Amino acid sequence: MNADTPRTVSISPRSADRVPPAVILAAGAGVRLREGNGGRPKPLTELLGLSLLERSILSCRAAGVDECYVVVGYAQERIVHLIDELEARHGISITVVRNPNWETGNGSSALAAVSHLTDPFLLLMCDHVFDPAILRLLMTAADESDSCLLAVDRHTDRIFDLEDATKVRLDGQLITAIGKELTPFDGVDTGLFLCSPALLSALEKPTGSGKRSLTRAVRHLINQGKIKAVDVGDRFWLDVDTPESLSDARRVLLAKLAKPSEDGFVARWLNRRVSLRLSSYLASTHLSPGAITLASFVIALSGAALFAVGSYLWTVLAGLLVQFASIVDGCDGEIARLKFQTSRFGAWADTVLDRYADVAVVTGISLGHWQTHPTAFTLLGAVLALTGFILASYTKKEYELRYGSKPPSGLLARLSKRDMRLFVLFAGALLNRPFEAMVLTGAVSHLAVGAHFLTASRDRRLSEPRLP
Amino acid sequence: MNADTPRTVSISPRSADRVPPAVILAAGAGVRLREGNGGRPKPLTELLGLSLLERSILSCRAAGVDECYVVVGYAQERIVHLIDELEARHGISITVVRNPNWETGNGSSALAAVSHLTDPFLLLMCDHVFDPAILRLLMTAADESDSCLLAVDRHTDRIFDLEDATKVRLDGQLITAIGKELTPFDGVDTGLFLCSPALLSALEKPTGSGKRSLTRAVRHLINQGKIKAVDVGDRFWLDVDTPESLSDARRVLLAKLAKPSEDGFVARWLNRRVSLRLSSYLASTHLSPGAITLASFVIALSGAALFAVGSYLWTVLAGLLVQFASIVDGCDGEIARLKFQTSRFGAWADTVLDRYADVAVVTGISLGHWQTHPTAFTLLGAVLALTGFILASYTKKEYELRYGSKPPSGLLARLSKRDMRLFVLFAGALLNRPFEAMVLTGAVSHLAVGAHFLTASRDRRLSEPRLP
């Protein structure tokens, strides 16, 4: 392995101002994948609710790309039909480039698109699943030279099918050799390029066999010293060629949805495990993240109503519903991230409905307790829990607004997170002590606010900025 | 009036990187002010809790200045004693420059300090009260030339004693003439400079009379075309020379504390009018903003406790206390801004304690109502009001976090602000209907959340950013 890590080159003002168009190659037959796919063309292969082509286009858009060219060849009518649908659904403009010579190789598909373009452009294959941040990396690394940039993965130990991958050898930032059989090698070609128009002449070179492969054109540019590597670091990408790699992509995309740094104990060890399974099913339905948010809210409301009845049987059922609502509450965000449907409104509405769901559950438990204990202590217990639940979250938001960063998270803060609070209510319901469980977790929430107050007060001398 | 507005010149990298030191002239006798001031030296004259000198130094610090030189002459021992105190209290470093020739004019005081300095520096008079933003304007306008910059006010209609002010005439950005008797003129000299070392040679010029005035040195630089104007725009500044101008400064500083864009109806028409009077008294005490926050909290808690008793007399007293707490709640911020004591922790703690005070008041009113109505409806009313009060605030904070700006404020939002809520509770107490008033204002708060939800939901297509 070469010890020199490729570095990003200086950011040119142009690259910061303008986002290049993207060319997506979707013309091949994809024989290996088709076998396990009911004969569906590769770009239409579904992966967690999105076809591979749709995922590529939405990944480009997430990186800020406005203009997409999709090159089609094999089964083009079905693919063009999908593209029309995507344009209507997402309100983005996609140019279809038909390549009659698609069977001569992916070089001819690239050539068909490149002749439409005079400025630098992104080039990707529709069967590559990747973190949109890699496209931003390429744009940031762009310089004014006529070199092409290739995103390269140096963590070769994590490649699913290393044997089948295209390897590259590096000299500093320059790529000096490319090939499947290359040894030794320094990294793997991710198939994500930022190309200069120099690629056109390399693609146009006459070939003896009549075959036009992209790798051949790339090799030509390498010989001219015109391809630089951009290290993708820890950002994920996957090449989906076979039914096995499709399963692997599914596994990796789902695993990336957990949030180890934010999830509480219960979220981590219980809720996330169930919600990810649920999401992998929900992704293939047409349910929107907003509908799932609403479903979680309605489930919690049902639980609240059953708690108000008061008898043990209904209480246990109520506890189950509340814990289930807590699990479903993870799915909306998971689906939104999986299907590029995240939105500020969605995140805001989710948080506000969570608070109202908490209010309903506390009210339900208090009314249930009221059946047997119609005293002022029931009222005080309700107030304690209600305010604890809301204020534990409130003080954190307010801190974030004032300080511009999330507050430090101690044990009490993690114990007063929503996943834990609802789990304690569930456990309390099983023990037929939901009110006591509610008062306990409400008290812990207030303690968390108090602890937070003490910490912030102690640190205030150190952390105050100079300017008012 | 000259139609050319002076514009800020390009920002040099140097000015963004380094904050220049400040020279504060505090050597004069200030005869006119002393007469109405019990003979106290001018720099020690108190204005709303801070001496003029302390206010100058803290204004410099608020603008990011690290290093202050204070030139002393008249009554220097008392002033040096104050400076020692300020260094200890605020942890800032101040260099004292003693000017034995202070009686020959402020030019000699400037000269005494300038000989310590080789780089550009800010120059100000300790009897000028000003918005620290003006110093930032000067720093931003700094260029690499050896010109001096003078902050100029073109709104001459707002000058307190225009006759006594020093006027300037402009040619574009260049100052072409200066003097008290100048006609016509384009603006007024605010006494705030960013000086280049060129000032030194102008100050050093021998004078026939032995008098050294700063205006004379400035006039010399004007003749060389070396003084440019920087327009202060709407930013305030005041020259405190007489007992009358001191009263005016007091009035202007207090008026600047109201927040017309943020204050609710009751805050604007009632609370702010009382709190500003209270603050003008509290400023001269040693009470910190934090102590006032705590006082408001304790007053609200007392009101909550009296509400719990339930009889009419106690209820009226409770209502009065709660309304008084609402007024005092404005004073902490006012004092903090008046005395340069704002802090993130203070703002955060104030907001969190406000929520806890609200919780206490709702609990008190509910317990009071319980005395005569021990039913589940009392519990439900408490829940409704409590959650309305907290969630109206919560949803706004969450919106600000997600969208990076405050939510649009409609009528319902303004009716559910804290000043209005507490006022309604006060009015309800007078009518012996605190519980009903509480349920009403709780319901309005929930409606405000609902309205906010609808608006955000309707706008979401327009306002969503492209990148997730």
Interface residues (C-beta under 8 A of the other chain):
Chain A: R61 A62 A63 G64 R337 F340 T342 S343 R344 F345 A347 W348 A349 T351 V352 R355 Y356 V359 V362 T363 S366 L367 W370 P374 T375 A376 T378 L379 L380 A382 V383 L386 T387 I390 L391 S393 Y394 T395 K397 E398 Y399 E400 L401 R402 Y403 V449 F453 A456 S457 R460 S463 E464 P465 R466 L467 P468
Chain B: R61 A62 A63 G64 R337 F340 T342 S343 R344 F345 A347 W348 A349 T351 V352 R355 Y356 V359 V362 T363 S366 L367 W370 P374 T375 A376 T378 L379 L380 A382 V383 L386 T387 I390 L391 S393 Y394 T395 K397 E398 Y399 E400 L401 R402 Y403 V449 F453 A456 S457 R460 S463 E464 P465 R466 L467 P468
